């Protein structure tokens, strides 16, 4: 059999020689064409993933806003696909970003805790995204991509020393980093107050009662309270107050740090022109790598408070500094699109734009001004699992590959970008761990009509808060809450007794049976169902409970990166570009 095959092959080769020998140029042309097709088949798309911070889904024109100018983002949506049911895997920055990068619920990587606030508050904390987690950047880098993160990280920095950078973006696959390791916060701008409102964690009221009681007892001449004890107590309280006030005063020097790769270039950073600087860095990165595949994660600091906008955008909107910031980000997106057009890269670049969670409705400036966005018809906002906290923009564009002008109402997740990016980069999704996201390409290209997400699980810190179910044989999307945050005042949709809504029992109302909604008919979550109004009430909850049991059995115990020990400020982990005596101050940005 082998001899006959060889003979047949030889016959075909001899025939080709007889035909092509008189025409050697035909043979050369065919070889070149074959090589060209092969090269085109191996060309990998570049990937630009843009994430805003705390942007409301109702802030964009393509999602219905008529009072802000977001022409470039709207253009991106018109040239691609708009996801109308796109869900952040968490309603706070740190866990949401961990899920986005890894395609896994934050509880799987330990980016959850049992206490407030659920995000990192110090650069000198030891927690962070564990090195054993696999990000899409790490896989893309293995596939030959040049990778960069420009902007916000918020997933840890150091473990044992001030410069070990065990949680640095470079550990997770980013060749280049220009940005802030923590987050933009009120403390980074003079006059905007502080996020460290100690009275909400150490009640001054109780302390005042102790002091007044001690003074009264002393004045009453009670023998068992000596003068020394009273003075000692007052001295301790006075020193503690001074230390607390002093610590808050130096927070900008500790937390507001701008890095280029592993070097500090500004401490504290000046926020006003940061979007301009980040945009320039992004454009230069694209230009440097225009001849090869690249992955750029452009992680905007805006529109997280303290709000800022450069001089060119201040006062340009009808919504104050918040609207100015949104319009500056839209300008930045326009610069990215112009760069791709100029370099003729649009048809080989996938672009994605989203927000890490919904608008933060509790935000009010130190002067009492409302500094927050708009979540459209959706209830509540950041730090809650009501739709306003986790329903976010989802825009994807790839000219010539993804159809233009489409809208998709199927449930999708920001975790879906992990398997999508891995697939497009030529990599393989890890088989040694549970991946919760699903490749979006078939849905985007119209090859699939339904999302692969039958169930989505919504956590508030480490607590399972709600479940979403989109049955395979139904258009309904059910959502059940096991508890909901307490609003103050009760007829509002904000938790104004704290800066964020909390998950612990003192701040929530539990529901048994769970609070059930049908989002397909009640997306604003205003009409909870009951057995009287929904015949399938019990069967829906039973199916959800079964899914919860299966999900929870797949969660393996890992160290909490948001435990009190991992979140506390540790002096030996504090990055500093000068001596402590100089208050860690430097301005080296070039």
KEDREN-46653 format. One record per residue (C-alpha): y, x, z. Coordinates in nm, 4 decimals. Example, Ala and Ser with C-alpha at 12.3 -4.5 7.8 and 13.67 -1.06 7.14 Angstrom:
<<-0.4500,1.2300,0.7800>>,
<<-0.1060,1.3670,0.7140>>,
//
This chain:
<<0.0000,0.0000,0.0000>>,
<<0.2379,0.2822,0.0879>>,
<<0.1680,0.4550,-0.2486>>,
<<0.2425,0.1363,-0.4403>>,
<<0.5739,0.0904,-0.2529>>,
<<0.6688,0.4493,-0.3251>>,
<<0.5799,0.4090,-0.6886>>,
<<0.7878,0.0909,-0.7077>>,
<<1.0807,0.2666,-0.5455>>,
<<1.0491,0.5551,-0.7839>>,
<<1.0466,0.3162,-1.0801>>,
<<1.3695,0.1519,-0.9615>>,
<<1.5345,0.4889,-0.9071>>,
<<1.4332,0.6064,-1.2534>>,
<<1.5677,0.2834,-1.4037>>,
<<1.9055,0.3271,-1.2285>>,
<<1.9276,0.6852,-1.3491>>,
<<1.8578,0.5752,-1.7062>>,
<<2.1307,0.3111,-1.6903>>,
<<2.3946,0.5102,-1.5046>>,
<<2.3476,0.8608,-1.6384>>,
<<2.5677,0.7911,-1.9416>>,
<<2.8296,0.6435,-1.7103>>,
<<2.8667,0.8697,-1.4022>>,
<<3.2047,0.7146,-1.3207>>,
<<3.0376,0.3760,-1.2683>>,
<<2.8081,0.5310,-1.0094>>,
<<3.1015,0.6942,-0.8320>>,
<<3.2945,0.3647,-0.8327>>,
<<3.0029,0.1761,-0.6816>>,
<<2.9632,0.4371,-0.4095>>,
<<3.3332,0.4214,-0.3233>>,
<<3.3289,0.0413,-0.3139>>,
<<3.0310,0.0422,-0.0811>>,
<<3.2018,0.2905,0.1490>>,
<<3.5184,0.0793,0.1479>>,
<<3.3269,-0.2330,0.2468>>,
<<3.1519,-0.0379,0.5202>>,
<<3.4806,0.0905,0.6597>>,
<<3.6301,-0.2580,0.6607>>,
<<3.3259,-0.3935,0.8409>>,
<<3.3701,-0.1282,1.1129>>,
<<3.7436,-0.1800,1.1667>>,
<<3.7986,-0.3126,1.5172>>,
<<4.0954,-0.5332,1.6014>>,
<<4.3672,-0.4145,1.8337>>,
<<4.4238,-0.6332,2.1396>>,
<<4.7510,-0.7217,2.3117>>,
<<4.7141,-0.9307,2.6270>>,
<<5.0413,-1.0550,2.7785>>,
<<5.0506,-1.2076,3.1261>>,
<<5.3605,-1.3462,3.2950>>,
<<5.3874,-1.3826,3.6708>>,
<<5.4300,-1.7340,3.8175>>,
<<5.5355,-1.8951,3.4883>>,
<<5.4965,-2.2722,3.4872>>,
<<5.3114,-2.4297,3.1950>>,
<<5.6104,-2.6602,3.1517>>,
<<5.8530,-2.3695,3.1026>>,
<<5.7588,-2.3098,2.7373>>,
<<5.8806,-2.5038,2.4362>>,
<<5.5328,-2.5148,2.2847>>,
<<5.4148,-2.6969,2.6007>>,
<<5.6951,-2.9513,2.5909>>,
<<6.0039,-2.7838,2.7390>>,
<<6.3258,-2.8773,2.5615>>,
<<6.5772,-2.6956,2.7831>>,
<<6.4682,-2.3306,2.7547>>,
<<6.4672,-2.1154,2.4405>>,
<<6.1220,-1.9638,2.3961>>,
<<6.1264,-1.9311,2.0173>>,
<<5.9076,-1.6214,1.9957>>,
<<5.6377,-1.7545,2.2249>>,
<<5.6524,-2.0858,2.0390>>,
<<5.6122,-1.8959,1.7108>>,
<<5.3070,-1.7216,1.8538>>,
<<5.1564,-2.0604,1.9410>>,
<<5.2378,-2.2002,1.5966>>,
<<5.0640,-1.9076,1.4295>>,
<<4.7550,-1.9413,1.6445>>,
<<4.5736,-2.1656,1.8890>>,
<<4.7194,-2.3333,2.1967>>,
<<4.4799,-2.3994,2.4841>>,
<<4.5858,-2.7154,2.6678>>,
<<4.3255,-2.6961,2.9448>>,
<<4.3447,-2.3277,3.0316>>,
<<4.2659,-2.2481,3.3954>>,
<<4.3461,-1.9462,3.6108>>,
<<4.0480,-1.8449,3.8222>>,
<<4.2705,-1.8296,4.1302>>,
<<4.6145,-1.9560,4.2288>>,
<<4.7449,-1.6257,4.3688>>,
<<4.8188,-1.2971,4.1918>>,
<<4.5624,-1.0522,4.3270>>,
<<4.2453,-1.2652,4.2907>>,
<<4.3613,-1.4199,3.9605>>,
<<4.4150,-1.0769,3.8030>>,
<<4.0840,-0.9459,3.9331>>,
<<3.9058,-1.2400,3.7667>>,
<<4.0991,-1.1895,3.4424>>,
<<4.0016,-0.8221,3.4182>>,
<<3.6357,-0.8627,3.5152>>,
<<3.5416,-1.2107,3.3901>>,
<<3.4095,-1.2903,3.7385>>,
<<3.5149,-1.5186,4.0206>>,
<<3.7144,-1.3094,4.2718>>,
<<3.4611,-1.3788,4.5455>>,
<<3.2050,-1.1715,4.3529>>,
<<3.4215,-0.8591,4.3738>>,
<<3.5411,-0.9179,4.7292>>,
<<3.9002,-0.9972,4.6279>>,
<<3.9081,-1.2750,4.8870>>,
<<3.9502,-1.2989,5.2629>>,
<<3.9449,-1.5469,5.5464>>,
<<4.3068,-1.5132,5.6557>>,
<<4.6474,-1.5360,5.4958>>,
<<4.8071,-1.4531,5.2669>>,
<<4.5349,-1.3701,5.0106>>,
<<4.7199,-1.0921,4.8236>>,
<<4.8040,-0.7288,4.8933>>,
<<5.1404,-0.6858,5.0672>>,
<<5.1547,-0.3061,5.0998>>,
<<5.1077,-0.0084,4.8705>>,
<<4.9620,0.1670,5.1742>>,
<<4.6701,-0.0749,5.2142>>,
<<4.3152,0.0505,5.1577>>,
<<4.1781,-0.2555,4.9766>>,
<<4.1629,-0.2936,4.6006>>,
<<3.9479,-0.3739,4.2999>>,
<<3.6216,-0.1862,4.3707>>,
<<3.5436,0.1033,4.1355>>,
<<3.2006,-0.0426,4.0580>>,
<<3.3599,-0.3483,3.8969>>,
<<3.3636,-0.3349,3.5161>>,
<<3.6858,-0.4384,3.3438>>,
<<3.7363,-0.5181,2.9764>>,
<<3.9580,-0.2075,2.9564>>,
<<3.6734,0.0133,3.0752>>,
<<3.4396,-0.1208,2.8078>>,
<<3.7051,-0.1049,2.5347>>,
<<3.7746,0.2571,2.6271>>,
<<3.4033,0.3342,2.5916>>,
<<3.4203,0.1809,2.2441>>,
<<3.6938,0.4211,2.1352>>,
<<3.9997,0.2125,2.2170>>,
<<4.3216,0.3634,2.3443>>,
<<4.4090,0.1540,2.6493>>,
<<4.7281,0.0949,2.8462>>,
<<4.8582,-0.1217,3.1280>>,
<<5.2332,-0.1695,3.1307>>,
<<5.3788,-0.3713,3.4174>>,
<<5.2270,-0.5178,3.7312>>,
<<4.8899,-0.4107,3.8768>>,
<<4.8605,-0.5600,4.2310>>,
<<4.4971,-0.4566,4.2753>>,
<<4.5284,-0.1668,4.5179>>,
<<4.6098,0.2028,4.4987>>,
<<4.4642,0.4375,4.7626>>,
<<4.1599,0.4554,4.9896>>,
<<4.1752,0.7602,5.2195>>,
<<4.4905,0.9539,5.1342>>,
<<4.8329,0.8931,4.9871>>,
<<4.7339,1.0260,4.6452>>,
<<4.3602,0.9658,4.5978>>,
<<4.4425,0.6684,4.3690>>,
<<4.0914,0.5285,4.4078>>,
<<4.2108,0.1831,4.2926>>,
<<4.4549,0.3079,4.0277>>,
<<4.4409,0.1416,3.6821>>,
<<4.3012,0.4689,3.5416>>,
<<3.9859,0.4132,3.7485>>,
<<3.9400,0.0814,3.5688>>,
<<3.9687,0.1973,3.2097>>,
<<4.3413,0.2289,3.1407>>,
<<4.4322,0.5608,2.9803>>,
<<4.8020,0.5003,3.0363>>,
<<4.9892,0.3183,3.3120>>,
<<5.3588,0.2490,3.3420>>,
<<5.4478,-0.0058,3.6036>>,
<<5.4305,-0.1069,3.9674>>,
<<5.1120,-0.0796,4.1739>>,
<<5.2016,-0.3753,4.3962>>,
<<5.4234,-0.6677,4.2928>>,
<<5.7876,-0.7551,4.2593>>,
<<5.9033,-0.9076,4.5868>>,
<<6.2210,-1.0242,4.7548>>,
<<6.2483,-0.6960,4.9446>>,
<<6.2948,-0.5069,4.6175>>,
<<6.6424,-0.6566,4.5651>>,
<<6.9227,-0.6385,4.8163>>,
<<7.0430,-0.9760,4.9326>>,
<<6.7259,-1.1644,4.8435>>,
<<6.5716,-1.1627,5.1906>>,
<<6.2187,-1.0511,5.2744>>,
<<5.8656,-1.1816,5.2322>>,
<<5.7877,-1.0485,5.5802>>,
<<5.9171,-1.3469,5.7725>>,
<<5.7671,-1.2373,6.0991>>,
<<5.8530,-1.5569,6.2812>>,
<<5.5850,-1.7340,6.0764>>,
<<5.3194,-1.4916,6.1957>>,
<<5.4499,-1.3944,6.5427>>,
<<5.6198,-1.7082,6.6786>>,
<<5.9569,-1.6193,6.8240>>,
<<5.9576,-1.9520,7.0054>>,
<<5.6702,-1.8478,7.2280>>,
<<5.8260,-1.5069,7.2873>>,
<<6.1565,-1.6705,7.3872>>,
<<5.9805,-1.8963,7.6373>>,
<<5.8147,-1.5936,7.7968>>,
<<6.1437,-1.4062,7.8257>>,
<<6.3422,-1.7040,7.9608>>,
<<6.0673,-1.7921,8.2064>>,
<<6.0571,-1.4360,8.3322>>,
<<6.4328,-1.4258,8.3797>>,
<<6.4333,-1.7590,8.5611>>,
<<6.1520,-1.6512,8.7885>>,
<<6.3305,-1.3268,8.8618>>,
<<6.6559,-1.5032,8.9441>>,
<<6.4679,-1.7393,9.1730>>,
<<6.3692,-1.4404,9.3833>>,
<<5.9920,-1.4881,9.3486>>,
<<5.8312,-1.1963,9.5225>>,
<<5.5327,-1.1427,9.2881>>,
<<5.7563,-1.0719,8.9877>>,
<<5.9241,-0.7407,9.0580>>,
<<6.2425,-0.6277,8.8931>>,
<<6.0521,-0.3427,8.7249>>,
<<5.8058,-0.5809,8.5624>>,
<<6.0848,-0.7964,8.4242>>,
<<6.2745,-0.4986,8.2869>>,
<<5.9564,-0.3543,8.1445>>,
<<5.8738,-0.6778,7.9651>>,
<<6.2236,-0.7031,7.8229>>,
<<6.2133,-0.3397,7.7157>>,
<<5.8835,-0.3841,7.5335>>,
<<6.0133,-0.6920,7.3561>>,
<<6.3349,-0.5143,7.2660>>,
<<6.1548,-0.2101,7.1258>>,
<<5.9143,-0.4336,6.9309>>,
<<6.2085,-0.6251,6.7836>>,
<<6.3860,-0.3042,6.6823>>,
<<6.0710,-0.1578,6.5274>>,
<<6.0077,-0.4792,6.3347>>,
<<6.3650,-0.4919,6.2056>>,
<<6.3516,-0.1233,6.1142>>,
<<6.0234,-0.1650,5.9307>>,
<<6.1637,-0.4529,5.7248>>,
<<6.4677,-0.2409,5.6369>>,
<<6.2532,0.0375,5.4909>>,
<<6.0086,-0.1911,5.3069>>,
<<6.1853,-0.1361,4.9701>>,
<<6.1172,0.2366,5.0021>>,
<<5.7522,0.1739,5.0846>>,
<<5.6607,-0.1038,4.8406>>,
<<5.9011,-0.0972,4.5460>>,
<<5.7540,0.1912,4.3487>>,
<<5.7498,0.2558,3.9732>>,
<<5.4717,0.4818,3.8418>>,
<<5.4038,0.6560,3.5146>>,
<<5.0330,0.7329,3.5235>>,
<<4.9947,0.9024,3.8647>>,
<<5.3563,1.0099,3.9179>>,
<<5.6322,0.8190,4.0934>>,
<<5.9375,0.7868,3.8683>>,
<<6.1466,0.5498,4.0813>>,
<<6.1293,0.4742,4.4539>>,
<<6.2598,0.2168,4.5154>>,
<<6.2777,0.0874,4.1606>>,
<<6.5823,-0.0881,4.0186>>,
<<6.4552,-0.4203,3.8817>>,
<<6.7432,-0.5318,3.6586>>,
<<6.6339,-0.3484,3.3414>>,
<<6.2609,-0.3284,3.4070>>,
<<6.1667,-0.5756,3.1326>>,
<<6.3713,-0.3689,2.8866>>,
<<6.1962,-0.0493,2.9988>>,
<<5.8524,-0.2094,2.9857>>,
<<5.9165,-0.3469,2.6376>>,
<<6.0240,-0.0037,2.5123>>,
<<5.7110,0.1512,2.6654>>,
<<5.4951,-0.1144,2.4963>>,
<<5.6571,-0.0624,2.1553>>,
<<5.6160,0.3154,2.1812>>,
<<5.2511,0.2767,2.2818>>,
<<5.1844,0.0558,1.9779>>,
<<5.3612,0.3038,1.7496>>,
<<5.1668,0.6008,1.8896>>,
<<4.8357,0.4257,1.8340>>,
<<4.8997,0.2283,1.5148>>,
<<4.6304,0.4196,1.3276>>,
<<4.3456,0.3340,1.5654>>,
<<4.2294,0.0389,1.7736>>,
<<4.4168,-0.0073,2.0996>>,
<<4.4185,-0.2436,2.3951>>,
<<4.7525,-0.3161,2.5616>>,
<<4.7756,-0.5236,2.8782>>,
<<5.1450,-0.6116,2.9052>>,
<<5.1752,-0.7502,3.2573>>,
<<5.5299,-0.8795,3.3101>>,
<<5.6975,-0.8718,3.6514>>,
<<5.8999,-1.1821,3.5652>>,
<<5.9250,-1.4605,3.6724>>,
<<5.8100,-1.3699,4.0235>>,
<<6.0838,-1.3596,4.2849>>,
<<6.3057,-1.1833,4.3523>>,
<<6.4257,-1.2984,4.0105>>,
<<6.6133,-1.0618,3.7825>>,
<<6.7382,-1.0400,3.4255>>,
<<6.9218,-0.7668,3.2379>>,
<<7.2924,-0.8038,3.1652>>,
<<7.2283,-0.9243,2.8096>>,
<<7.0374,-1.2287,2.9383>>,
<<7.2198,-1.3216,3.2560>>,
<<7.3836,-1.6612,3.2219>>,
<<7.2188,-1.7407,2.8876>>,
<<7.0111,-2.0364,3.0076>>,
<<7.0826,-2.3711,3.1666>>,
<<6.8370,-2.2973,3.4499>>,
<<7.0062,-2.0124,3.6301>>,
<<6.8448,-1.6773,3.6840>>,
<<6.4949,-1.8252,3.6449>>,
<<6.5701,-1.9519,3.2950>>,
<<6.7429,-1.6233,3.2082>>,
<<6.4273,-1.4356,3.3084>>,
<<6.2035,-1.6616,3.0979>>,
<<6.4259,-1.6094,2.7941>>,
<<6.4238,-1.2325,2.8442>>,
<<6.0451,-1.2313,2.8411>>,
<<6.0568,-1.4386,2.5224>>,
<<6.2816,-1.1692,2.3708>>,
<<6.0247,-0.9083,2.4762>>,
<<5.7450,-1.1007,2.3048>>,
<<5.9637,-1.1078,1.9936>>,
<<5.9956,-0.7277,2.0067>>,
<<5.6182,-0.6940,2.0165>>,
<<5.5787,-0.9267,1.7166>>,
<<5.8469,-0.7416,1.5213>>,
<<5.6762,-0.4099,1.5904>>,
<<5.3404,-0.5396,1.4704>>,
<<5.5012,-0.6848,1.1570>>,
<<5.6841,-0.3590,1.0838>>,
<<5.3638,-0.1580,1.1214>>,
<<5.1625,-0.4199,0.9278>>,
<<4.9248,-0.4716,1.2175>>,
<<4.9451,-0.8483,1.2679>>,
<<4.6334,-0.9270,1.0657>>,
<<4.4283,-0.6844,1.2690>>,
<<4.5643,-0.7672,1.6155>>,
<<4.4580,-1.0397,1.8567>>,
<<4.7452,-1.1510,2.0807>>,
<<4.7036,-1.3526,2.4004>>,
<<4.9736,-1.4892,2.6309>>,
<<4.9261,-1.6584,2.9663>>,
<<5.0447,-1.6715,3.3279>>,
<<4.8485,-1.5549,3.6304>>,
<<4.9047,-1.8939,3.7982>>,
<<5.1448,-2.1851,3.8004>>,
<<5.5096,-2.1843,3.9053>>,
<<5.5806,-2.1140,4.2715>>,
<<5.7433,-2.4326,4.3985>>,
<<5.8116,-2.3021,4.7507>>,
<<6.0560,-2.0390,4.6227>>,
<<6.4131,-2.0766,4.7441>>,
<<6.6541,-1.7822,4.7445>>,
<<6.8068,-1.6357,5.0597>>,
<<7.1239,-1.8263,4.9672>>,
<<6.9362,-2.1568,4.9385>>,
<<6.9143,-2.1707,4.5574>>,
<<6.5958,-2.3100,4.4052>>,
<<6.4188,-2.0268,4.2230>>,
<<6.1151,-2.1781,4.0603>>,
<<5.9732,-2.2977,3.7330>>,
<<5.8280,-2.6216,3.6045>>,
<<5.4624,-2.7200,3.5929>>,
<<5.5139,-3.0216,3.3691>>,
<<5.3102,-3.3269,3.4563>>,
<<5.0799,-3.1280,3.6821>>,
<<5.0818,-3.1593,4.0591>>,
<<5.2012,-2.8877,4.3022>>,
<<5.2064,-2.5184,4.2118>>,
<<5.1124,-2.1615,4.2967>>,
<<4.8745,-2.1084,4.5918>>,
<<4.7115,-2.4504,4.5412>>,
<<4.4209,-2.5658,4.3277>>,
<<4.6035,-2.8775,4.2198>>,
<<4.6506,-2.8540,3.8430>>,
<<5.0075,-2.7256,3.8824>>,
<<4.8731,-2.4166,4.0566>>,
<<4.6022,-2.3217,3.8069>>,
<<4.6712,-2.4979,3.4730>>,
<<4.8447,-2.2187,3.2788>>,
<<4.9563,-2.1465,2.9214>>,
<<4.6858,-2.0094,2.6929>>,
<<4.8039,-1.8921,2.3518>>,
<<4.5940,-1.6820,2.1119>>,
<<4.6948,-1.5625,1.7674>>,
<<4.5161,-1.3473,1.5075>>,
<<4.6516,-1.4042,1.1592>>,
<<4.3805,-1.4627,0.9030>>,
<<4.1033,-1.4856,1.1620>>,
<<4.2099,-1.7613,1.4025>>,
<<4.3396,-2.0789,1.2324>>,
<<4.7092,-2.1500,1.2824>>,
<<4.8575,-2.4522,1.4540>>,
<<4.5447,-2.5670,1.6370>>,
<<4.5298,-2.7165,1.9853>>,
<<4.2181,-2.7166,2.2001>>,
<<4.1783,-2.9567,2.4922>>,
<<3.8438,-2.8206,2.6161>>,
<<3.8405,-2.6483,2.9583>>,
<<3.8763,-2.2703,2.9289>>,
<<3.9410,-1.9969,3.1841>>,
<<4.1335,-1.6719,3.2035>>,
<<3.7913,-1.5192,3.2832>>,
<<3.6968,-1.5914,2.9202>>,
<<3.9087,-1.3017,2.7982>>,
<<3.6605,-1.0518,2.9415>>,
<<3.3615,-1.1435,2.7203>>,
<<3.5940,-1.2126,2.4258>>,
<<3.7506,-0.8667,2.4429>>,
<<3.4138,-0.7012,2.5012>>,
<<3.2712,-0.8761,2.1942>>,
<<3.5655,-0.7845,1.9699>>,
<<3.5630,-0.4228,2.0843>>,
<<3.1982,-0.3863,1.9870>>,
<<3.0781,-0.3559,2.3446>>,
<<2.8083,-0.5414,2.5344>>,
<<2.8668,-0.7683,2.8320>>,
<<2.7062,-0.6079,3.1422>>,
<<2.3634,-0.7469,3.2206>>,
<<2.3466,-0.6203,3.5787>>,
<<2.5942,-0.8728,3.7187>>,
<<2.6972,-1.2339,3.6860>>,
<<2.9753,-1.2875,3.4319>>,
<<3.1474,-1.6248,3.4676>>,
<<3.3626,-1.6166,3.1529>>,
<<3.2516,-1.7144,2.8017>>,
<<3.3384,-1.5687,2.4607>>,
<<3.6143,-1.7828,2.3101>>,
<<3.5839,-1.6839,1.9437>>,
<<3.3615,-1.9700,1.8236>>,
<<3.5859,-2.2231,1.9972>>,
<<3.9016,-2.0625,1.8560>>,
<<3.7660,-2.0481,1.5022>>,
<<3.6362,-2.4052,1.5074>>,
<<3.2713,-2.3023,1.4942>>,
<<3.2136,-2.4768,1.8284>>,
<<3.3633,-2.8055,1.9403>>,
<<3.2926,-2.7838,2.3124>>,
<<3.3645,-2.5274,2.5776>>,
<<3.0751,-2.3458,2.7403>>,
<<3.2250,-2.4243,3.0807>>,
<<3.0384,-2.7228,3.2166>>,
<<3.1462,-2.6392,3.5725>>,
<<3.4389,-2.4389,3.7067>>,
<<3.4690,-2.3542,4.0766>>,
<<3.8071,-2.3229,4.2452>>,
<<3.8484,-2.1055,4.5534>>,
<<4.1325,-2.0894,4.8017>>,
<<4.0886,-1.7372,4.9348>>,
<<3.7194,-1.7274,5.0383>>,
<<3.6892,-2.1057,5.0791>>,
<<3.5407,-2.3180,4.8008>>,
<<3.8202,-2.5692,4.7548>>,
<<3.7353,-2.7764,4.4456>>,
<<3.4936,-2.8177,4.1538>>,
<<3.5611,-2.9167,3.7922>>,
<<3.2859,-3.0766,3.5790>>,
<<3.2956,-3.1466,3.2071>>,
<<2.9595,-3.3163,3.1356>>,
<<2.7962,-3.2266,2.8046>>,
<<2.7657,-3.5907,2.7007>>,
<<3.1095,-3.7079,2.8088>>,
<<3.4790,-3.6622,2.7403>>,
<<3.5583,-3.6925,3.1111>>,
<<3.6622,-3.3938,3.3195>>,
<<3.5888,-3.4651,3.6843>>,
<<3.7508,-3.2730,3.9676>>,
<<3.6522,-3.2972,4.3334>>,
<<3.8473,-3.1525,4.6286>>,
<<3.6725,-3.0611,4.9531>>,
<<4.0110,-3.0082,5.1179>>,
<<4.3760,-3.0203,5.0143>>,
<<4.6823,-2.8393,5.1535>>,
<<4.9160,-3.0228,5.3850>>,
<<5.2567,-3.0810,5.2275>>,
<<5.5827,-3.0777,5.4242>>,
<<5.7405,-3.3285,5.4037>>,
<<5.4290,-3.5288,5.3320>>,
<<5.5726,-3.7150,5.0346>>,
<<5.6431,-3.3900,4.8457>>,
<<5.4152,-3.1446,4.6647>>,
<<5.5189,-2.8228,4.8389>>,
<<5.4186,-2.6416,5.1563>>,
<<5.7661,-2.5492,5.2717>>,
<<5.6640,-2.4552,5.6238>>,
<<5.5299,-2.1342,5.4699>>,
<<5.6024,-1.9310,5.1565>>,
<<5.2625,-2.0259,5.0164>>,
<<5.0138,-2.3016,5.0890>>,
<<4.7383,-2.1796,5.3191>>,
<<4.3632,-2.2389,5.3288>>,
<<4.2804,-2.2206,5.6971>>,
<<4.1862,-2.5422,5.8843>>,
<<4.5237,-2.5708,6.0579>>,
<<4.7010,-2.6156,5.7240>>,
<<4.4664,-2.8381,5.5247>>,
<<4.3098,-3.1831,5.5297>>,
<<3.9339,-3.1990,5.4738>>,
<<3.7795,-3.4751,5.2648>>,
<<3.4364,-3.6276,5.3200>>,
<<3.3450,-3.7612,5.0730>>,
<<3.5403,-3.5238,4.8486>>,
<<3.8597,-3.6415,4.6821>>,
<<3.7607,-3.7237,4.3220>>,
<<3.9762,-3.7439,4.0072>>,
<<3.9086,-3.7921,3.6370>>,
<<4.1481,-3.5485,3.4722>>,
<<4.0868,-3.6948,3.1276>>,
<<4.2699,-4.0116,3.2330>>,
<<4.4691,-3.8828,3.5314>>,
<<4.5813,-3.5242,3.4630>>,
<<4.8572,-3.5546,3.7242>>,
<<4.5983,-3.6181,3.9983>>,
<<4.7778,-3.9216,4.1368>>,
<<4.4891,-4.1736,4.1527>>,
<<4.1909,-4.0611,4.3639>>,
<<3.8758,-4.2520,4.2741>>,
<<3.6433,-4.4404,4.5052>>,
<<3.3067,-4.6186,4.4721>>,
<<3.5032,-4.9390,4.4154>>,
<<3.7086,-4.8014,4.1247>>,
<<3.4492,-4.5686,3.9696>>,
<<3.0847,-4.6858,3.9317>>,
<<2.9676,-4.3267,3.8768>>,
<<3.1387,-4.2006,4.1949>>,
<<2.8243,-4.1071,4.3875>>,
<<2.6314,-3.9711,4.0909>>,
<<2.9249,-3.7492,3.9872>>,
<<2.9564,-3.6038,4.3354>>,
<<2.5802,-3.5515,4.3546>>,
<<2.5819,-3.3541,4.0279>>,
<<2.8710,-3.1448,4.1548>>,
<<2.6974,-3.0745,4.4841>>,
<<2.3891,-2.9540,4.3000>>,
<<2.6048,-2.7235,4.0854>>,
<<2.7794,-2.5890,4.3961>>,
<<2.4451,-2.4996,4.5550>>,
<<2.3360,-2.3131,4.2418>>,
<<2.6684,-2.1323,4.2189>>,
<<2.6761,-2.0288,4.5827>>,
<<2.3213,-1.8976,4.5618>>,
<<2.4403,-1.6613,4.2878>>,
<<2.7170,-1.5111,4.5034>>,
<<2.6090,-1.1839,4.6656>>,
<<2.7774,-1.0663,4.9879>>,
<<3.0256,-0.7822,4.9310>>,
<<3.2944,-0.6192,5.1416>>,
<<3.6132,-0.8224,5.1631>>,
<<3.8986,-0.6252,5.0130>>,
<<4.1451,-0.8687,5.1702>>,
<<4.0242,-0.8314,5.5275>>,
<<4.2831,-0.7523,5.7939>>,
<<4.1664,-0.3901,5.8031>>,
<<4.1914,-0.3456,5.4277>>,
<<4.5314,-0.5149,5.4024>>,
<<4.7209,-0.3536,5.6891>>,
<<4.9801,-0.0818,5.6271>>,
<<4.8398,0.2671,5.6916>>,
<<5.0959,0.5487,5.7100>>,
<<4.8539,0.8087,5.5702>>,
<<4.8113,0.6019,5.2527>>,
<<5.1835,0.5637,5.1847>>,
<<5.2881,0.7086,4.8447>>,
<<5.6155,0.8968,4.8748>>,
<<5.8082,1.1006,4.6167>>,
<<6.0137,1.2859,4.8807>>,
<<5.9950,1.3544,5.2506>>,
<<5.9763,1.0706,5.4988>>,
<<6.3111,1.1892,5.6383>>,
<<6.4612,1.1191,5.2950>>,
<<6.3137,0.7677,5.3035>>,
<<6.0846,0.8280,5.0031>>,
<<6.3723,0.8030,4.7573>>,
<<6.3795,0.9312,4.3977>>,
<<6.5186,0.8339,4.0591>>,
<<6.3306,1.0260,3.7898>>,
<<6.2884,0.7666,3.5162>>,
<<6.3374,0.9150,3.1682>>,
//
